[in-house]
Amino acid sequence: MEAPGHTEHWCAVTPNELPIGAIYEWCVRPDCGAVVLFSGTVRDHADGRTDVTSLEYEAYAEAVVPAFEAIVAEARHRFPEARRIAMLHRTGELQLGESSVVVAVSSAHRPVAFEAARFAIDALKESAPIWKKENWAGGSDWGTGAHEIVSPQSVGNAQ
């Protein structure tokens, strides 16, 4: 998966391994002194379970990238000093330790990069049509905490 060469955001959903190094490198700019990269990885436990072996992600693919782009637009509204913003999520079955989601933001200074990245991952969890199924030795079930999808503007407090 190649980084976009002509834009200041990179939004994608893919069944392929996420290119974490390439995402970081794409975010680096000469006018930016900060890059914050968040990578969500598959862990061995969830609410009420201590034996998770893998996760499966399903997405309404045609709607995910537009949802990510709406989050980017809101992040730029809230944090106008943010420069490059990347939001990528995997689909399919992922094993323990694999990256399921990456959000990265670059800016001139670290506070904006941290705050914008935090907003972006929180908004992704609330606004993107992506579902998680937990697998364990004795079976599987959809992840807890399901909720209605909300607009990025309603996530957290507007600044």
C-alpha positions in Angstrom: 0.0 0.0 0.0 1.6 3.2 -1.2 1.4 6.5 0.6 -0.5 9.2 -1.3 1.9 11.6 -3.1 -0.4 14.5 -3.6 -2.4 15.0 -0.5 -2.0 15.8 3.2 -4.1 12.8 4.4 -3.9 9.1 4.0 -7.0 7.1 4.7 -7.4 3.4 3.9 -9.0 0.1 5.0 -7.1 -3.0 3.9 -6.8 -6.7 4.5 -3.0 -6.3 4.3 -0.4 -5.7 7.0 -0.3 -2.0 7.9 2.9 -0.2 6.7 3.7 1.4 10.0 7.2 2.6 9.0 5.9 4.0 5.7 3.1 5.8 7.5 5.6 7.4 9.9 8.0 8.4 7.1 5.1 9.9 5.1 4.1 12.1 8.1 7.6 13.6 8.4 7.9 17.1 6.9 10.6 19.7 7.1 8.2 22.1 8.8 7.1 19.6 11.4 8.9 18.9 14.6 6.4 16.3 15.8 5.0 13.1 14.6 2.6 11.1 16.9 1.8 7.6 15.7 -0.7 5.4 17.5 -0.8 1.7 16.7 -3.6 -0.4 18.1 -2.5 -4.0 18.5 -4.4 -7.3 19.1 -4.1 -8.3 22.8 -4.9 -11.5 24.6 -7.8 -10.2 26.7 -11.0 -8.2 26.4 -13.9 -7.2 28.8 -14.7 -10.4 30.7 -12.2 -12.6 28.7 -8.6 -13.5 29.5 -8.1 -16.0 26.6 -8.5 -14.1 23.4 -6.4 -15.8 20.6 -7.2 -13.5 17.6 -9.6 -10.8 16.4 -11.5 -10.5 13.2 -12.5 -7.1 11.8 -15.2 -6.5 9.3 -16.0 -3.2 7.7 -18.5 -1.5 5.5 -15.6 -0.8 3.1 -17.4 1.7 0.9 -18.2 3.9 3.9 -15.0 3.6 5.9 -12.7 5.9 3.9 -15.4 8.6 3.7 -15.8 8.2 7.5 -12.1 8.6 8.0 -12.0 11.6 5.7 -14.8 13.2 7.8 -12.7 12.6 10.9 -9.7 14.2 9.1 -11.8 17.3 8.2 -13.0 17.6 11.8 -9.4 17.2 13.1 -8.3 20.0 10.8 -11.1 22.2 12.1 -10.2 21.5 15.7 -6.4 21.5 15.2 -5.6 23.8 12.2 -1.9 23.4 12.9 -2.0 19.6 12.1 -0.2 18.9 8.9 -0.3 15.3 7.7 -2.9 12.9 9.1 -3.0 9.2 8.4 -5.8 6.8 9.4 -5.5 3.1 8.3 -7.4 0.0 9.6 -7.1 -3.7 8.8 -9.8 -6.1 8.1 -9.8 -9.9 8.3 -8.3 -12.1 11.0 -5.4 -10.7 13.0 -3.2 -12.6 15.5 -1.9 -11.4 18.9 0.5 -8.5 18.5 -0.6 -7.5 15.0 -1.5 -3.9 14.3 -5.2 -3.5 13.6 -5.3 0.3 13.3 -2.8 3.2 12.9 -3.4 6.9 13.3 -0.5 9.3 12.8 -0.4 13.1 12.8 2.4 15.5 12.2 2.6 19.2 13.3 5.2 21.8 14.1 4.8 21.2 17.8 4.0 18.1 19.9 0.8 19.3 21.7 -1.1 19.6 18.5 0.2 16.2 17.2 -0.8 14.4 20.4 -4.2 16.1 20.7 -5.1 15.6 17.1 -4.0 11.9 17.1 -6.0 11.3 20.3 -9.1 12.9 18.7 -8.6 10.9 15.5 -8.4 7.5 17.2 -11.3 8.3 19.5 -13.4 9.5 16.6 -12.5 6.4 14.5 -13.8 4.2 17.3 -17.1 6.2 17.5 -17.6 7.1 13.8 -16.3 4.3 11.5 -18.4 1.3 10.4 -15.9 -1.3 11.6 -16.8 -4.3 13.8 -14.6 -6.6 15.9 -15.1 -10.3 16.6 -13.1 -11.9 19.4 -11.9 -15.5 19.0 -10.8 -17.8 21.8 -10.2 -21.5 22.2 -13.9 -22.2 23.1 -15.6 -20.0 20.5 -16.0 -16.5 19.3 -18.3 -13.5 19.7 -18.6 -9.9 18.6 -16.7 -7.4 20.8 -18.4 -5.7 23.7 -19.1 -2.0 23.7 -21.1 -1.8 20.4 -22.8 1.5 19.9 -24.5 3.7 17.3 -22.2 5.3 14.9 -21.9 9.1 15.6 -20.5 12.0 13.6 -17.0 13.1 14.2 -18.3 16.5 15.3 -20.0 14.9 18.3 -16.9 13.2 19.6 -15.4 14.8 22.7 -15.6 18.5 23.3 -15.2 20.8 20.4 -12.3 23.2 20.9 
